[in-house]
Amino acid sequence: MSTLLTVTGTASIRDKVDVPEGSVLSVKLVSKDGDVLAATALAAGESTTDYELVADAALSPHENDLRLWAMLRTDAGVWGTPELVTVRDDLVLSRVDT
């Protein structure tokens, strides 16, 4: 029987911008080798968005080997994690488009 690994947290943008209705947050859980273990896309909240990713724990038995990637697409721009980041409770996204 396989054990599930659950990663939860919140994502918010660094800039003081109201997130428009209809914005989409995408978050991926990635192994140190770059394999996507879990992903989700959900409607973004006005200031922060809670996310939950569930993966097969056997695919990455060491939490230190896990990384997160996130992107928030809005009518006002795109924010994200330009690089993979360590698993943490809060993701703070930076503007990635010009």
Wavefront OBJ file of the C-alpha trace (Angstrom):
o trace
v 0.000 0.000 0.000
v 1.377 3.366 -1.000
v 1.691 6.284 1.412
v 0.583 9.742 0.352
v 2.648 12.866 0.833
v 0.641 16.074 1.293
v 2.178 19.516 0.864
v 0.071 22.540 1.807
v 0.696 26.251 1.951
v -0.322 29.665 0.755
v 0.802 31.728 -2.193
v 0.750 35.507 -2.382
v 2.342 38.126 -4.584
v 5.068 40.458 -3.346
v 3.549 43.534 -5.020
v 0.578 45.414 -3.571
v -1.801 44.508 -6.394
v -5.419 43.445 -6.163
v -5.641 40.034 -7.810
v -8.396 40.265 -10.436
v -11.275 37.798 -10.426
v -10.628 34.914 -12.807
v -6.884 34.703 -12.001
v -5.365 31.220 -11.925
v -2.664 29.913 -9.582
v -0.683 26.874 -10.735
v 1.612 25.054 -8.280
v 3.833 22.045 -8.972
v 5.679 19.742 -6.585
v 8.935 18.701 -8.223
v 11.636 16.181 -7.314
v 15.300 17.223 -7.164
v 15.675 15.517 -10.562
v 12.974 17.759 -12.067
v 10.174 15.182 -12.202
v 6.714 16.660 -11.535
v 5.214 14.649 -8.670
v 1.968 16.611 -8.249
v 0.336 19.713 -9.672
v -2.757 21.807 -9.180
v -4.421 24.825 -10.775
v -7.049 26.792 -8.891
v -8.850 30.101 -8.791
v -6.678 32.656 -7.010
v -7.898 34.603 -4.004
v -7.744 38.366 -3.651
v -4.570 38.445 -1.543
v -3.476 34.873 -0.755
v -4.427 31.478 -2.115
v -4.244 28.204 -0.197
v -2.970 25.196 -2.125
v -2.638 21.478 -1.480
v -0.582 18.979 -3.436
v -0.803 15.211 -2.901
v 1.854 12.856 -4.253
v 3.005 9.271 -3.852
v 5.577 9.434 -1.018
v 7.524 6.552 -2.584
v 8.479 8.795 -5.517
v 10.448 11.145 -3.246
v 11.025 9.736 0.210
v 13.087 12.728 1.450
v 11.282 16.043 1.943
v 14.617 17.874 1.555
v 14.688 16.702 -2.072
v 11.351 18.355 -2.939
v 10.908 21.711 -4.658
v 7.963 23.937 -5.572
v 7.208 25.991 -8.656
v 4.291 28.397 -8.870
v 2.758 30.821 -11.364
v -0.140 33.227 -10.970
v -1.680 34.412 -14.238
v -3.879 37.504 -14.076
v -5.216 40.137 -16.442
v -2.814 42.519 -14.657
v 0.316 40.408 -15.250
v 2.120 37.219 -14.305
v 3.829 36.446 -10.996
v 5.726 33.335 -10.034
v 8.803 31.563 -8.784
v 11.294 31.979 -11.645
v 13.277 29.074 -10.174
v 12.355 26.012 -8.138
v 12.177 26.785 -4.406
v 12.365 24.585 -1.344
v 9.095 23.383 0.133
v 7.776 26.006 2.548
v 4.462 27.053 4.022
v 4.302 30.417 2.252
v 5.208 31.104 -1.359
v 5.832 34.770 -2.156
v 5.597 35.303 -5.911
v 7.512 37.955 -7.857
v 6.476 39.578 -11.134
v 7.968 37.581 -14.010
v 6.659 39.414 -17.077
v 7.554 42.855 -18.408
l 1 2 3 4 5 6 7 8 9 10 11 12 13 14 15 16 17 18 19 20 21 22 23 24 25 26 27 28 29 30 31 32 33 34 35 36 37 38 39 40 41 42 43 44 45 46 47 48 49 50 51 52 53 54 55 56 57 58 59 60 61 62 63 64 65 66 67 68 69 70 71 72 73 74 75 76 77 78 79 80 81 82 83 84 85 86 87 88 89 90 91 92 93 94 95 96 97 98
